[in-house]
Amino acid sequence: MDFAATKALFHLPKGVIYLDGNSLGPLPKAAAARIARAVGDEWGEMLITGWNMAGWMAQPRALGDRIGRLVGAPPGYTVIGDTLSVKVYQALAAALALRPGRKVILSDTGNFPSDLYMAEGLIEGFGRGHVLKTVDPEEVATQIGEDVAVLMLTEVDYRTGRMHDMARLTARAHAAGALTVWDLAHSAGAIPVDLTGAKADFAVGCTYKYLNAGPGAPAFIYVAPEHADTVRPALSGWLGHDAPFAFEPHYRPGTGIERMRVGTPPVLQMAALEAALDIWDGVDMSALRARSIELTELFIAEVDAACPSLTLNSPRDPALRGSQVALRHPEAYAVMQALIARGVIGDFRAPDNLRFGFTPLYIGAAEVRRAVRILADILDNRLWDVTAYKTRATVT
């Protein structure tokens, strides 16, 4: 992989070291022109005929397959649309319906809160006696019993980067008669994923983090081939209907993954995603993973040497860690604001985590070393101890 070549494909503000691609990826240079074409040439000139002439209606499946390549999904079983929370709800509801005699949704305490919120809302709405059980991440395997309907996990912990063993836990779930829902928000575009090899039942993920499709970009959902023609989505939107433009008074689910579509595709966001995926089409995920490990290992070693007041809050073993590193500090929010003011952009996650994402497509060893030097200067000289840096903004 020529990572210097991929870096040239992104717009990166001058003087900025961007270590927050695990929250929002930077702008692919080609995206602005692709969006402009969708606005001017397609929406502007084609008007409503763009749904047919520009292929807007077919894009969710086509883009879904391009993402599917990155996560080990066979063609025809991944589709994009809506938000990640919506896709979590869809996948979880569909999985529960396939296990009607069981009432437990098993997750872990490190799961992204929104996934847990969606599970709580679904349980309340279903009113069928389901319960959400959360355990420590290390205890998940031992808690998969015959009462579990669905194991719902995020593969890479959003806060610490700790990584679950998808294949092992899916096998444990299946042995107990349960199904799996995997959230790939911090996996897709960050680590090699093999949904087919792991025999995952359902998977969901977002496209605005490592995949670089921009703020508000659509999510994706995967349904394993053995379930795709039998699941009935709880959100029976008109584009998941077998014949959307027949305008029938009652819902009939579409064929396969089509039934997991809900509402109108976000055309302008799909244009940005298309431009981003043009980059990903040339990426070797094993090479990306190897470089990611090099960068995170370098960062941790440099921090260990230069920043003794910080505590590593990610697994030290890179095989157990995604493409991000979390460091603990009692004034983590203020430290991060001081870093951002110096051009090193990461983010803060409560209660005391400095979180850094490592994206080899546009970050290299030189940026990592410079970021740590700036971090050490801020800590050594208490440059974070400024009132403005301690005032929390809406987005942290």
C-alpha positions in Angstrom: 0.0 0.0 0.0 1.2 3.5 -0.9 -0.1 5.5 2.0 1.5 8.7 0.8 -0.7 8.3 -2.3 -3.9 7.8 -0.3 -3.1 10.8 1.9 -3.0 13.0 -1.2 -6.6 12.0 -1.8 -7.9 13.8 1.3 -8.3 17.5 2.2 -6.4 18.0 5.4 -6.2 21.5 6.9 -2.7 22.9 6.9 -0.9 22.5 10.3 -3.5 20.0 11.6 -2.7 16.5 12.9 -6.0 14.7 12.6 -6.4 11.9 15.1 -10.2 11.9 15.2 -11.1 9.9 12.1 -12.7 7.4 14.4 -15.4 10.0 15.1 -15.6 11.9 11.7 -13.4 11.2 8.8 -11.9 14.0 6.8 -13.1 15.2 3.4 -12.1 13.1 0.3 -11.0 15.7 -2.3 -13.2 14.1 -4.9 -16.3 14.4 -2.7 -16.9 18.1 -3.3 -17.0 17.6 -7.1 -19.1 14.5 -6.8 -21.7 16.2 -4.6 -21.7 19.3 -6.9 -22.4 16.9 -9.8 -25.3 15.3 -7.9 -26.7 18.8 -7.1 -26.2 20.5 -10.4 -26.2 17.8 -13.1 -28.5 15.4 -11.5 -31.0 17.2 -9.1 -30.7 20.4 -11.0 -31.1 19.1 -14.6 -32.8 15.8 -14.2 -35.2 16.8 -11.3 -37.3 13.8 -10.3 -36.2 11.8 -13.3 -32.8 11.5 -11.5 -34.3 8.5 -9.5 -34.1 6.6 -12.8 -31.7 8.4 -15.0 -29.0 8.9 -12.3 -29.7 5.6 -10.6 -30.5 7.1 -7.2 -32.9 4.3 -6.3 -30.4 1.5 -7.0 -27.5 3.1 -5.1 -28.3 1.8 -1.6 -27.6 -1.8 -2.8 -24.7 -0.9 -5.0 -22.9 1.1 -2.3 -23.9 -1.6 0.2 -22.0 -4.2 -1.8 -18.9 -2.0 -1.9 -19.0 -1.7 1.9 -19.7 -5.4 2.1 -16.3 -6.1 0.5 -14.6 -4.4 3.4 -16.4 -6.4 6.0 -16.4 -9.8 4.5 -20.0 -9.9 3.3 -21.1 -11.7 0.1 -22.6 -9.5 -2.6 -26.3 -8.9 -2.3 -26.6 -8.9 1.5 -25.7 -5.3 2.6 -27.7 -2.2 2.0 -27.3 1.4 3.2 -29.8 4.0 4.4 -31.1 5.7 7.6 -29.0 6.1 10.7 -27.0 3.6 12.7 -29.5 3.7 15.6 -32.3 2.8 13.1 -30.3 -0.1 11.7 -29.5 -1.4 15.3 -33.3 -1.3 16.0 -34.0 -3.1 12.7 -31.4 -5.8 13.2 -32.3 -6.4 16.9 -36.0 -6.6 16.2 -35.5 -9.0 13.3 -33.2 -11.2 15.4 -35.6 -11.3 18.3 -38.5 -12.3 16.0 -36.4 -15.3 14.9 -36.1 -16.5 18.6 -39.6 -16.0 19.9 -39.2 -18.3 22.9 -36.3 -16.5 24.4 -36.3 -13.2 26.3 -32.8 -12.1 27.0 -30.7 -9.6 24.9 -27.1 -9.9 26.1 -24.7 -7.1 25.7 -21.8 -5.6 27.6 -21.2 -2.5 29.7 -18.8 -1.1 27.2 -21.3 -1.1 24.4 -22.1 2.3 22.8 -25.0 3.8 24.8 -27.2 4.4 21.8 -27.3 0.7 21.0 -28.4 0.0 24.6 -31.0 2.8 24.4 -32.4 1.3 21.2 -32.6 -2.1 22.9 -34.4 -0.5 25.9 -36.9 1.3 23.6 -37.5 -1.8 21.6 -38.2 -3.9 24.7 -40.7 -1.3 26.0 -42.4 -1.1 22.6 -42.6 -4.8 22.2 -44.1 -5.4 25.6 -43.3 -9.1 25.4 -41.2 -9.5 28.6 -37.7 -9.2 27.0 -34.9 -8.0 29.2 -31.5 -6.4 28.4 -28.7 -7.9 30.3 -25.3 -6.2 30.4 -22.1 -7.7 31.8 -18.5 -6.8 31.9 -16.9 -7.3 28.4 -14.7 -10.1 29.8 -17.7 -12.0 31.1 -19.7 -12.1 27.9 -18.7 -15.6 26.8 -19.6 -17.1 30.1 -23.1 -15.5 30.2 -24.4 -16.9 26.9 -27.0 -19.2 28.1 -30.1 -21.0 26.7 -32.2 -18.0 27.7 -30.3 -15.6 25.4 -32.1 -14.7 22.2 -29.6 -12.2 20.9 -26.0 -11.4 21.6 -25.7 -7.7 20.7 -22.1 -6.3 20.8 -20.0 -3.6 19.3 -16.9 -5.3 18.0 -14.5 -2.5 18.9 -15.3 -0.5 22.1 -15.9 3.1 21.2 -14.1 4.4 24.4 -11.1 2.1 24.9 -10.6 0.3 21.5 -10.9 -3.1 23.2 -11.8 -5.6 20.6 -14.2 -8.6 20.9 -13.4 -11.9 19.1 -16.3 -12.0 16.7 -15.8 -15.5 15.5 -15.4 -17.0 18.9 -18.4 -15.3 20.5 -20.6 -15.9 17.5 -19.8 -19.6 17.7 -20.6 -19.6 21.4 -23.9 -17.8 20.7 -24.9 -20.3 18.0 -24.0 -23.2 20.2 -26.4 -21.9 22.8 -29.1 -21.3 20.1 -28.8 -17.5 20.1 -28.3 -15.1 17.2 -25.8 -12.2 16.9 -26.0 -8.6 16.1 -22.6 -6.9 15.6 -22.1 -3.1 15.5 -19.1 -2.3 13.2 -19.0 1.4 13.8 -15.4 1.3 14.9 -14.5 -1.7 12.7 -15.4 -0.9 9.2 -12.5 0.7 7.5 -10.3 0.2 10.6 -9.7 -3.5 10.9 -10.2 -6.6 8.7 -13.7 -8.0 9.3 -15.0 -11.3 8.0 -18.7 -11.5 8.6 -19.0 -14.6 6.4 -16.2 -16.5 8.1 -17.5 -15.6 11.6 -21.0 -16.7 10.6 -22.4 -13.4 12.0 -26.2 -13.2 11.7 -26.6 -9.4 11.5 -24.2 -6.5 11.4 -24.6 -2.7 11.2 -22.3 0.2 11.0 -21.8 3.8 10.0 -20.0 5.4 7.1 -18.9 8.8 8.5 -16.0 7.5 10.7 -13.2 5.5 9.1 -15.1 5.3 5.8 -15.0 9.1 5.4 -18.4 9.7 3.9 -19.1 12.9 5.8 -21.3 14.2 8.7 -24.7 12.5 8.6 -23.7 9.9 6.1 -26.0 6.8 6.0 -25.5 3.6 7.9 -25.4 0.1 6.6 -27.0 -3.2 7.6 -26.0 -6.8 6.7 -28.2 -9.8 7.0 -26.7 -13.3 6.6 -28.0 -15.2 3.5 -29.8 -17.8 5.6 -32.0 -15.1 7.2 -32.4 -12.6 4.4 -35.6 -14.0 2.9 -37.3 -14.8 6.2 -36.7 -11.9 8.5 -39.6 -9.4 8.9 -38.4 -5.9 9.7 -40.1 -4.1 12.6 -39.7 -0.8 10.6 -41.8 -1.7 7.5 -41.0 1.4 5.4 -42.3 1.8 1.9 -38.9 1.2 0.2 -38.7 -2.2 2.0 -42.0 -3.2 0.3 -41.9 -5.7 -2.4 -43.5 -3.3 -4.9 -43.0 0.3 -3.5 -44.6 2.0 -6.4 -47.7 -0.3 -6.5 -48.8 1.7 -3.4 -50.6 -1.2 -1.9 -52.5 -0.6 1.4 -50.6 -3.3 3.3 -47.0 -4.2 3.7 -45.3 -7.1 1.8 -41.6 -7.4 2.5 -39.2 -7.2 -0.4 -36.8 -9.9 -1.4 -33.7 -10.4 0.7 -31.8 -7.4 1.8 -34.3 -5.1 0.1 -36.7 -5.6 3.0 -34.3 -3.8 5.3 -34.7 -0.6 3.4 -36.9 1.9 5.1 -37.1 5.5 3.8 -36.0 7.6 0.9 -32.3 7.3 0.2 -30.2 10.4 1.1 -29.0 11.2 -2.4 -26.5 13.9 -1.6 -24.9 11.9 1.2 -24.7 8.9 -1.1 -22.7 11.0 -3.5 -20.2 11.7 -0.8 -20.1 8.0 0.2 -19.5 7.1 -3.5 -16.5 9.3 -3.7 -15.1 8.0 -0.4 -15.5 4.4 -1.5 -13.6 5.1 -4.7 -10.6 5.4 -2.3 -11.5 2.2 -0.4 -11.8 0.2 -3.5 -8.0 0.2 -3.8 -7.3 -0.5 -0.1 -5.8 -3.8 1.1 -7.3 -4.3 4.6 -4.5 -6.5 5.8 -1.9 -3.9 4.8 -4.0 -1.2 6.5 -4.2 -3.2 9.7 -0.5 -3.8 9.8 0.2 0.0 9.4 -2.5 0.8 12.0 -0.7 -1.5 14.5 2.6 0.2 13.7 1.2 3.6 14.4 -0.7 2.7 17.6 2.4 0.9 18.9 4.6 3.9 18.1 2.1 6.3 19.8 1.9 4.2 23.0 5.7 3.8 23.2 6.2 7.6 22.7 3.5 8.4 25.3 5.0 5.9 27.8 8.4 7.7 27.5 7.2 11.3 27.4 3.9 11.5 29.3 4.2 9.6 32.6 1.1 11.3 34.0 -1.1 9.5 31.5 -2.6 6.0 32.0 -3.2 3.7 29.0 -6.9 2.8 28.9 -6.7 0.6 25.8 -5.4 -3.0 25.6 -1.6 -3.0 25.4 -1.7 -6.1 23.2 -2.4 -4.7 19.6 -4.1 -7.9 18.7 -6.8 -7.0 21.2 -7.1 -3.4 20.1 -8.8 -1.6 17.3 -7.3 1.4 15.5 -7.6 3.8 18.4 -5.9 4.5 21.7 -7.4 5.9 24.9 -5.4 7.6 27.6 -6.7 8.6 31.0 -6.1 11.9 32.8 -8.2 13.6 35.5 -8.4 16.7 33.4 -8.8 14.9 30.1 -11.3 17.4 28.6 -9.1 20.4 29.2 -6.0 18.6 27.9 -7.9 17.7 24.7 -9.0 21.3 24.2 -5.4 22.4 24.7 -4.3 19.9 22.1 -6.9 21.0 19.6 -5.8 24.6 20.1 -2.3 23.4 19.1 -3.6 21.6 16.0 -3.8 18.1 17.3 -7.4 16.9 17.0 -8.6 14.0 19.0 -11.6 13.9 21.3 -12.8 13.3 24.8 -14.9 10.5 26.1 -16.4 10.6 29.6 -15.3 10.3 32.3 -11.6 10.9 31.8 -10.5 9.6 28.4 -8.4 11.3 25.7 -9.2 9.3 22.6 -7.1 9.1 19.5 -7.9 7.4 16.2 -5.2 6.2 13.8 -6.1 6.1 10.2 -3.1 5.1 8.0 -4.8 6.4 4.8 -3.7 9.9 5.9 -1.7 9.7 9.1 2.0 8.6 9.4 4.8 8.2 11.9 5.9 11.8 11.7 2.5 13.1 12.7 2.4 10.6 15.5 5.7 11.7 17.0 4.9 15.4 16.6 1.5 14.9 18.3 3.2 13.3 21.3 5.7 16.1 21.6 2.9 18.6 21.7 1.0 16.5 24.2 4.0 16.3 26.5 4.5 20.0 26.3 0.9 20.6 27.3 1.2 18.3 30.3 4.7 19.3 31.4 3.8 23.0 31.4 0.1 22.6 32.5 -1.0 24.5 29.4 -4.4 22.8 29.8 -5.0 24.7 33.1 -7.0 27.5 31.4 -10.7 28.3 32.2 -11.7 28.3 28.6 -10.4 24.7 28.1 -12.4 23.4 31.0 -15.8 24.8 29.7 -17.4 21.9 27.9 -18.9 22.4 24.5 -22.1 20.6 23.4 -20.0 18.1 21.4 -17.0 16.6 23.2 
